Amino acid sequence: MRVILKNVEPAKKASVNGFVNYALVLMAYLLLQVLIGQGMVSNAMQSLLVPVCCYIVMAVSLNLVVGVSGELSLGHGGFMSLGAFSGIVAAAALQAAIPSAPLRLAAAMLVGAVAGAVGGVIIGVPVLRLRGDYLAIVTLAFGQIIQNIIMILYVGIDAGGLHLSIKDEASLHLAEGGVSIIKGPMGAVGVTKLASFTAGTILILITLAVVQNLVNSRAGRAIMAIRDNRIAAESVGLPVTAYKLTAFVISAALAGAAGALYGLNYSSTVSSKFDFNTSILVLVFVVLGGLGSIRGSIIAAALLTVLPELLRGINLKEYRMLLYAVILILVMLATNSPALQDLFHTLFHGKKKKEDAGK
């Protein structure tokens, strides 16, 4: 009986934690809708709502690779870029077939997710056999390759379908009435904005459902076992590469969907937006929120995305990014302080950690 109860308790705790994450997102959404209706949210802050949703999805999905799987990936911006531009092209191509903006946005995000997943498979199959720094370097190179490919890519559409070129816009040979969607270094221009805060919230909920169910499943436990002790996992016959590839591809697909939502939130998008800095920024969200902590990724992504805008309100506007960096350093030091960890554990659990209590 004790063995059964020990197995049931972690499952129950995981279920409660998942429910809290859903409730946190829904409560934040409803609260913001009320505040927007009352005119208490500035236009600048409203413009950040969709990007916040995108970065939350990016952070949660990257946490699946870095926190749950234990692999360091620096190419998440590349998957986001794939999703953004494929989603923009899909939305333009489906404009006549799907007049409804929400349905076209959903289709574009699905295309972005597929593009991200395909990129995840292409890079994951050969790369996930590597470990540690080698994997980080290869994924970093992948992100840079995607950025440079999009910078020389020209895509247009006319009655005959899509046209692609890597030379110039004239090489597309568009018929009368055709339009260019992606214009090389200029990126995607003249994009019809379809993204909304509601769509972003739904995408977050879908991401939570996918990631949390995977983590709490048999496959998720196998992935964490591989992370903790790869040799022991291999010795009992676990297909290490297959499980790692599963987590990697799912993470890339979610990043692609977030990229599509992000790209369709602006009238123009350039590939440089999804450079190395974007991948590092998302990694900061994951590390700051706690490796393996989904709720921590949600909170960190939301706070750090709006923090620069909040710092605009102070008198020292020219130093806001310096203050942003200082706050990041202080928070990282605080979250890694054993004394503060014991304090938070005491506040939330009412007792000290076992190792401290036994001293």
PEPE-V725693 format. One record per residue. N is the residue number from 0. RES is the residue in one small letter. PHI is phi in whole degrees, -180 to 180 (999 if undefined). PSI is psi in whole degrees, 0 to 359 (NA if undefined). BURIAL is b if it has 9 or more other ideal C-beta (glycine too) atoms within 8 Angstrom, else e. Layout:
((N | RES | PHI | PSI | BURIAL) (N | RES | PHI | PSI | BURIAL))
This chain:
((0 | m | 999 | 321 | e) (1 | r | -63 | 322 | e) (2 | v | -63 | 318 | e) (3 | i | -62 | 315 | e) (4 | l | -65 | 324 | e) (5 | k | -66 | 327 | e) (6 | n | -77 | 327 | e) (7 | v | -74 | 322 | e) (8 | e | -60 | 312 | e) (9 | p | -62 | 322 | e) (10 | a | -64 | 319 | b) (11 | k | -66 | 319 | e) (12 | k | -63 | 318 | e) (13 | a | -64 | 321 | b) (14 | s | -65 | 319 | b) (15 | v | -66 | 316 | e) (16 | n | -62 | 319 | b) (17 | g | -63 | 318 | b) (18 | f | -63 | 321 | e) (19 | v | -63 | 321 | b) (20 | n | -64 | 315 | b) (21 | y | -60 | 314 | b) (22 | a | -63 | 321 | e) (23 | l | -61 | 315 | b) (24 | v | -66 | 315 | b) (25 | l | -66 | 320 | b) (26 | m | -65 | 318 | e) (27 | a | -63 | 319 | b) (28 | y | -63 | 311 | b) (29 | l | -65 | 319 | e) (30 | l | -63 | 316 | e) (31 | l | -67 | 324 | b) (32 | q | -64 | 321 | e) (33 | v | -66 | 315 | e) (34 | l | -64 | 321 | b) (35 | i | -65 | 318 | b) (36 | g | -62 | 330 | e) (37 | q | -88 | 0 | e) (38 | g | 72 | 26 | e) (39 | m | -98 | 2 | e) (40 | v | -116 | 125 | e) (41 | s | -68 | 162 | e) (42 | n | -63 | 324 | e) (43 | a | -64 | 318 | e) (44 | m | -70 | 324 | b) (45 | q | -63 | 325 | b) (46 | s | -68 | 344 | e) (47 | l | -92 | 352 | b) (48 | l | -63 | 313 | b) (49 | v | -66 | 313 | b) (50 | p | -57 | 322 | b) (51 | v | -60 | 315 | b) (52 | c | -61 | 317 | b) (53 | c | -63 | 316 | b) (54 | y | -70 | 329 | b) (55 | i | -64 | 314 | b) (56 | v | -61 | 318 | b) (57 | m | -62 | 316 | b) (58 | a | -67 | 316 | b) (59 | v | -64 | 318 | b) (60 | s | -68 | 320 | b) (61 | l | -67 | 327 | b) (62 | n | -62 | 332 | b) (63 | l | -63 | 325 | b) (64 | v | -87 | 310 | b) (65 | v | -79 | 313 | b) (66 | g | -84 | 314 | b) (67 | v | -85 | 313 | b) (68 | s | -84 | 336 | b) (69 | g | 80 | 22 | e) (70 | e | -111 | 141 | b) (71 | l | -94 | 113 | e) (72 | s | -115 | 131 | b) (73 | l | -118 | 22 | b) (74 | g | -115 | 19 | b) (75 | h | -66 | 330 | b) (76 | g | -64 | 329 | b) (77 | g | -66 | 319 | b) (78 | f | -67 | 323 | b) (79 | m | -64 | 320 | b) (80 | s | -65 | 316 | b) (81 | l | -57 | 313 | b) (82 | g | -66 | 321 | b) (83 | a | -63 | 308 | b) (84 | f | -76 | 326 | b) (85 | s | -69 | 324 | b) (86 | g | -67 | 320 | b) (87 | i | -64 | 315 | b) (88 | v | -64 | 317 | b) (89 | a | -64 | 318 | b) (90 | a | -63 | 320 | b) (91 | a | -69 | 320 | b) (92 | a | -71 | 331 | e) (93 | l | -96 | 8 | b) (94 | q | -61 | 320 | b) (95 | a | -79 | 324 | e) (96 | a | -75 | 327 | e) (97 | i | -126 | 90 | e) (98 | p | -66 | 330 | e) (99 | s | -68 | 123 | e) (100 | a | -63 | 314 | e) (101 | p | -62 | 320 | b) (102 | l | -68 | 322 | e) (103 | r | -67 | 323 | b) (104 | l | -64 | 317 | b) (105 | a | -62 | 318 | b) (106 | a | -65 | 319 | b) (107 | a | -64 | 319 | b) (108 | m | -67 | 325 | b) (109 | l | -65 | 317 | b) (110 | v | -63 | 318 | b) (111 | g | -61 | 320 | b) (112 | a | -64 | 319 | b) (113 | v | -65 | 318 | b) (114 | a | -62 | 317 | b) (115 | g | -63 | 318 | b) (116 | a | -64 | 319 | b) (117 | v | -62 | 316 | b) (118 | g | -61 | 322 | b) (119 | g | -64 | 321 | b) (120 | v | -68 | 315 | b) (121 | i | -60 | 316 | e) (122 | i | -85 | 332 | b) (123 | g | -77 | 321 | b) (124 | v | -57 | 309 | e) (125 | p | -81 | 332 | e) (126 | v | -86 | 326 | b) (127 | l | -70 | 357 | b) (128 | r | -81 | 347 | e) (129 | l | -86 | 168 | e) (130 | r | -137 | 158 | e) (131 | g | 58 | 230 | e) (132 | d | -62 | 328 | e) (133 | y | -64 | 317 | e) (134 | l | -64 | 318 | b) (135 | a | -61 | 316 | b) (136 | i | -66 | 317 | b) (137 | v | -67 | 318 | b) (138 | t | -67 | 326 | b) (139 | l | -63 | 316 | b) (140 | a | -63 | 322 | b) (141 | f | -60 | 315 | b) (142 | g | -60 | 319 | b) (143 | q | -69 | 323 | b) (144 | i | -63 | 314 | b) (145 | i | -61 | 317 | b) (146 | q | -60 | 316 | b) (147 | n | -73 | 328 | b) (148 | i | -65 | 316 | e) (149 | i | -67 | 331 | b) (150 | m | -68 | 339 | b) (151 | i | -110 | 8 | e) (152 | l | -96 | 134 | b) (153 | y | -121 | 128 | b) (154 | v | -131 | 133 | b) (155 | g | -138 | 168 | b) (156 | i | -141 | 139 | b) (157 | d | -143 | 195 | b) (158 | a | -63 | 337 | e) (159 | g | -86 | 354 | e) (160 | g | 116 | 201 | e) (161 | l | -84 | 145 | e) (162 | h | -127 | 135 | b) (163 | l | -124 | 147 | e) (164 | s | -156 | 154 | b) (165 | i | -118 | 13 | e) (166 | k | -99 | 290 | e) (167 | d | -160 | 177 | e) (168 | e | -67 | 326 | b) (169 | a | -64 | 333 | e) (170 | s | -71 | 352 | e) (171 | l | -71 | 333 | b) (172 | h | 53 | 53 | e) (173 | l | -74 | 142 | b) (174 | a | -74 | 173 | e) (175 | e | -61 | 132 | e) (176 | g | 92 | 353 | e) (177 | g | -75 | 153 | b) (178 | v | -131 | 149 | b) (179 | s | -88 | 134 | b) (180 | i | -99 | 311 | b) (181 | i | -117 | 127 | b) (182 | k | -119 | 58 | b) (183 | g | 58 | 233 | b) (184 | p | -61 | 335 | e) (185 | m | -74 | 345 | e) (186 | g | 76 | 203 | b) (187 | a | -87 | 125 | b) (188 | v | -125 | 158 | b) (189 | g | 65 | 32 | e) (190 | v | -78 | 134 | b) (191 | t | -77 | 119 | e) (192 | k | -75 | 120 | e) (193 | l | -117 | 342 | b) (194 | a | -67 | 150 | b) (195 | s | -147 | 161 | b) (196 | f | -63 | 323 | b) (197 | t | -64 | 316 | e) (198 | a | -62 | 321 | b) (199 | g | -64 | 319 | b) (200 | t | -65 | 318 | b) (201 | i | -62 | 319 | e) (202 | l | -64 | 322 | b) (203 | i | -62 | 314 | b) (204 | l | -63 | 320 | b) (205 | i | -64 | 318 | e) (206 | t | -62 | 316 | b) (207 | l | -62 | 318 | b) (208 | a | -62 | 315 | e) (209 | v | -66 | 309 | b) (210 | v | -68 | 314 | b) (211 | q | -67 | 320 | b) (212 | n | -67 | 324 | e) (213 | l | -67 | 314 | b) (214 | v | -62 | 322 | b) (215 | n | -88 | 2 | b) (216 | s | -90 | 176 | e) (217 | r | -61 | 320 | e) (218 | a | -63 | 320 | b) (219 | g | -64 | 318 | b) (220 | r | -65 | 324 | e) (221 | a | -66 | 319 | b) (222 | i | -62 | 318 | b) (223 | m | -70 | 328 | b) (224 | a | -65 | 320 | b) (225 | i | -65 | 320 | b) (226 | r | -62 | 317 | b) (227 | d | -73 | 321 | e) (228 | n | -156 | 93 | e) (229 | r | -63 | 319 | e) (230 | i | -64 | 316 | e) (231 | a | -64 | 322 | b) (232 | a | -65 | 318 | b) (233 | e | -66 | 326 | b) (234 | s | -68 | 335 | e) (235 | v | -98 | 9 | e) (236 | g | 91 | 14 | e) (237 | l | -73 | 132 | b) (238 | p | -74 | 91 | e) (239 | v | -59 | 309 | b) (240 | t | -63 | 321 | e) (241 | a | -64 | 316 | e) (242 | y | -69 | 319 | b) (243 | k | -65 | 323 | b) (244 | l | -67 | 324 | b) (245 | t | -59 | 311 | b) (246 | a | -64 | 320 | b) (247 | f | -66 | 315 | b) (248 | v | -69 | 318 | b) (249 | i | -62 | 317 | b) (250 | s | -61 | 316 | b) (251 | a | -65 | 322 | b) (252 | a | -65 | 318 | b) (253 | l | -66 | 322 | b) (254 | a | -64 | 322 | b) (255 | g | -64 | 318 | b) (256 | a | -63 | 318 | b) (257 | a | -63 | 323 | b) (258 | g | -64 | 320 | b) (259 | a | -63 | 317 | b) (260 | l | -63 | 319 | b) (261 | y | -66 | 314 | b) (262 | g | -63 | 327 | b) (263 | l | -88 | 12 | b) (264 | n | -98 | 353 | b) (265 | y | -131 | 154 | b) (266 | s | -77 | 342 | e) (267 | s | -147 | 145 | b) (268 | t | -142 | 133 | b) (269 | v | -114 | 154 | b) (270 | s | -67 | 334 | b) (271 | s | -66 | 345 | e) (272 | k | -67 | 335 | e) (273 | f | -110 | 46 | b) (274 | d | -88 | 194 | b) (275 | f | -58 | 324 | b) (276 | n | -62 | 325 | e) (277 | t | -65 | 317 | b) (278 | s | -62 | 318 | b) (279 | i | -67 | 320 | b) (280 | l | -60 | 315 | b) (281 | v | -66 | 322 | b) (282 | l | -64 | 323 | b) (283 | v | -61 | 318 | b) (284 | f | -57 | 315 | b) (285 | v | -67 | 313 | b) (286 | v | -66 | 317 | b) (287 | l | -66 | 321 | b) (288 | g | -76 | 342 | b) (289 | g | 109 | 124 | b) (290 | l | -63 | 126 | e) (291 | g | 88 | 352 | e) (292 | s | -95 | 109 | b) (293 | i | -68 | 315 | b) (294 | r | -63 | 322 | b) (295 | g | -63 | 322 | b) (296 | s | -65 | 321 | b) (297 | i | -62 | 310 | b) (298 | i | -67 | 315 | b) (299 | a | -64 | 317 | b) (300 | a | -63 | 318 | b) (301 | a | -67 | 312 | b) (302 | l | -68 | 316 | e) (303 | l | -74 | 339 | b) (304 | t | -76 | 321 | b) (305 | v | -89 | 345 | b) (306 | l | -59 | 314 | b) (307 | p | -58 | 324 | b) (308 | e | -71 | 323 | b) (309 | l | -66 | 327 | e) (310 | l | -73 | 347 | b) (311 | r | -66 | 336 | b) (312 | g | -74 | 346 | e) (313 | i | -85 | 167 | e) (314 | n | -70 | 331 | e) (315 | l | -90 | 63 | e) (316 | k | -63 | 324 | e) (317 | e | -70 | 346 | e) (318 | y | -107 | 13 | e) (319 | r | -65 | 321 | b) (320 | m | -72 | 330 | e) (321 | l | -66 | 316 | e) (322 | l | -63 | 322 | b) (323 | y | -59 | 314 | b) (324 | a | -65 | 319 | e) (325 | v | -64 | 318 | e) (326 | i | -62 | 319 | b) (327 | l | -59 | 314 | b) (328 | i | -63 | 315 | e) (329 | l | -63 | 319 | e) (330 | v | -66 | 319 | b) (331 | m | -63 | 319 | b) (332 | l | -65 | 320 | e) (333 | a | -67 | 317 | e) (334 | t | -71 | 344 | b) (335 | n | -104 | 13 | e) (336 | s | -89 | 120 | e) (337 | p | -58 | 324 | e) (338 | a | -64 | 315 | e) (339 | l | -69 | 324 | b) (340 | q | -62 | 319 | b) (341 | d | -65 | 322 | b) (342 | l | -63 | 313 | e) (343 | f | -64 | 323 | e) (344 | h | -65 | 321 | b) (345 | t | -68 | 319 | b) (346 | l | -65 | 318 | e) (347 | f | -90 | 336 | e) (348 | h | -117 | 350 | e) (349 | g | 78 | 7 | e) (350 | k | -157 | 161 | e) (351 | k | -78 | 165 | e) (352 | k | -63 | 155 | e) (353 | k | -60 | 320 | e) (354 | e | -66 | 330 | e) (355 | d | -79 | 322 | e) (356 | a | -66 | 333 | e) (357 | g | -84 | 354 | e) (358 | k | -77 | NA | e))
